[in-house]
Amino acid sequence: MCLSIPSKVVKIDKENSIATVDTMGVQREASLALIGDEDLQIGDFVLLHIGFVMKKIDEQEALESLEIYRDIIDRMNEDDKRMAILGEDSL
Amino acid sequence: MEQLELKNLYDGFRDAPTIKAYAKLIEEDAKKLQSPINIMEVCGGHTHTIMKYGLLQLLPKNIKFIHGPGCPVCIIPKERIDHAYILSMQEDVILVTLGDMIKVPGSKGSLQDARSRGADVRFVYSPFDCLKIARQNPTKKIIFFAIGFETTTPMSAALLESVIKEGICNIFFHINHVRVPEVMRELIKSRDIHVDSYNNKIDAFLGPSHVSVISGSKIYEEFPRDYNRPVVVSGFEPVDVMQAISMSVKQFIEGRCELETQYKRVVTYDGNLKAQELMDTYFEQRELFKWRGLGNIPKSGLKLKPEFEAYDAEVIYKDVLPLGEIEDHKLCICGDILRGMANPPECTLFGTACKPSSPIGSCMVSSEGACAAYYKYGNLIK
């Protein structure tokens, strides 16, 4: 019910307050009634919910999260390697 | 990665190695916990993610989940479904609602049943579809049966605003919008006699994703401050949920009790102010709203403000809409499940009399309900 789909803005019709958005290859129209004066541009990523754009996705924050995930994987892999080496030493 | 692509927003947050890395990190941190913790994921979308991706199996035994009441379809009581059913049977009425409502049973049957008995009931993707239906059917009365938390409330407000601006005379509203902070507060404050008989077990909350996009994380400030319950606002993807669990566990081992946001790519402290303004313009809180499985909760539901009663189907059709209460099924334990006192398989009706195809209790009626999620994915946990 509250699920929402990340999509990319491909067209903006300011007069009618409608954007055309692309959701992984499928294009559809979405209302901009909840976006107000927020600066929305073609190429921006947005969250779509029941026919409305509900929020622009902050690209910088998304990239930072993905960066954190790479670090976590690296750190856990390092731990695995260290444990493996320690394991061998104790044999 | 310098440039974000659309597929990163999907794949990056469903990435199996990242989920596994978080599982390991959580396991290590959980060893430092002094006592087990119960986290309530308030939102049904989180319940679905946790079950679908088998996240419970990745967590150590001292971290448990309580599946919360955040499924707006599940919590609509029979009384309100009966209203929708009765409205759909009125002369010249087209009842419109979102697809999720189709199967939910009231005391007279579901809206699907109403349709099979001749009512004109339409399930739409967006509330704005009502505008088209109204234009195509100028002699009919279109009644929008509006459901949903703060995520969906502004869309109903935007529809009413369009109806007023465009001077459309044949769209009306039956409002069943509900609010998240009031039910969270109710669950931990144990206000009424029934709830007082339970020992509440919630230690921390995962805050809903898209309610928070609209309302901002500010609506949860009171929980760490006044009730000593940390809140981490989490996104819906499995990596989001694992990161949010990790953040919650860290709060406990570091002795913190704070409001934090994991879902920073769309959730801000203030939320979507335009959407909040629309809600405030058209809606006000009801004194009481009944939740299926939980009973009456003060201030938890919304209605149209009196100045918009010309659009309010509850006012216009008040002579045919009953006000009496209908009891929940006696053997159903949804209330206990929603308070974290029981798990779905402990219910005698679960999987026998109560199934997704013929639901009895609130938690089985939508795929976001705890019972429906256990029914679909629960074999993984045995």
Boltz contact constraints between the chains, C-beta under 6 A:
constraints:
  - contact:
      token1: [A, 1]
      token2: [B, 72]
      max_distance: 6.0
  - contact:
      token1: [A, 1]
      token2: [B, 73]
      max_distance: 6.0
  - contact:
      token1: [A, 1]
      token2: [B, 100]
      max_distance: 6.0
  - contact:
      token1: [A, 2]
      token2: [B, 45]
      max_distance: 6.0
  - contact:
      token1: [A, 2]
      token2: [B, 151]
      max_distance: 6.0
  - contact:
      token1: [A, 2]
      token2: [B, 210]
      max_distance: 6.0
  - contact:
      token1: [A, 3]
      token2: [B, 45]
      max_distance: 6.0
  - contact:
      token1: [A, 4]
      token2: [B, 210]
      max_distance: 6.0
  - contact:
      token1: [A, 6]
      token2: [B, 9]
      max_distance: 6.0
  - contact:
      token1: [A, 8]
      token2: [B, 6]
      max_distance: 6.0
  - contact:
      token1: [A, 31]
      token2: [B, 128]
      max_distance: 6.0
  - contact:
      token1: [A, 33]
      token2: [B, 158]
      max_distance: 6.0
  - contact:
      token1: [A, 34]
      token2: [B, 154]
      max_distance: 6.0
  - contact:
      token1: [A, 34]
      token2: [B, 274]
      max_distance: 6.0
  - contact:
      token1: [A, 34]
      token2: [B, 275]
      max_distance: 6.0
  - contact:
      token1: [A, 36]
      token2: [B, 274]
      max_distance: 6.0
  - contact:
      token1: [A, 47]
      token2: [B, 266]
      max_distance: 6.0
  - contact:
      token1: [A, 50]
      token2: [B, 126]
      max_distance: 6.0
  - contact:
      token1: [A, 50]
      token2: [B, 155]
      max_distance: 6.0
  - contact:
      token1: [A, 51]
      token2: [B, 126]
      max_distance: 6.0
  - contact:
      token1: [A, 51]
      token2: [B, 128]
      max_distance: 6.0
  - contact:
      token1: [A, 52]
      token2: [B, 155]
      max_distance: 6.0
  - contact:
      token1: [A, 54]
      token2: [B, 213]
      max_distance: 6.0
  - contact:
      token1: [A, 55]
      token2: [B, 213]
      max_distance: 6.0
  - contact:
      token1: [A, 55]
      token2: [B, 266]
      max_distance: 6.0
  - contact:
      token1: [A, 55]
      token2: [B, 272]
      max_distance: 6.0
  - contact:
      token1: [A, 57]
      token2: [B, 265]
      max_distance: 6.0
  - contact:
      token1: [A, 57]
      token2: [B, 266]
      max_distance: 6.0
  - contact:
      token1: [A, 58]
      token2: [B, 265]
      max_distance: 6.0
  - contact:
      token1: [A, 59]
      token2: [B, 4]
      max_distance: 6.0
  - contact:
      token1: [A, 61]
      token2: [B, 264]
      max_distance: 6.0
  - contact:
      token1: [A, 61]
      token2: [B, 265]
      max_distance: 6.0
  - contact:
      token1: [A, 62]
      token2: [B, 4]
      max_distance: 6.0
  - contact:
      token1: [A, 62]
      token2: [B, 265]
      max_distance: 6.0
  - contact:
      token1: [A, 63]
      token2: [B, 4]
      max_distance: 6.0
  - contact:
      token1: [A, 66]
      token2: [B, 12]
      max_distance: 6.0
  - contact:
      token1: [A, 69]
      token2: [B, 18]
      max_distance: 6.0
  - contact:
      token1: [A, 72]
      token2: [B, 21]
      max_distance: 6.0
  - contact:
      token1: [A, 73]
      token2: [B, 17]
      max_distance: 6.0
  - contact:
      token1: [A, 73]
      token2: [B, 21]
      max_distance: 6.0
  - contact:
      token1: [A, 76]
      token2: [B, 21]
      max_distance: 6.0
  - contact:
      token1: [A, 76]
      token2: [B, 24]
      max_distance: 6.0
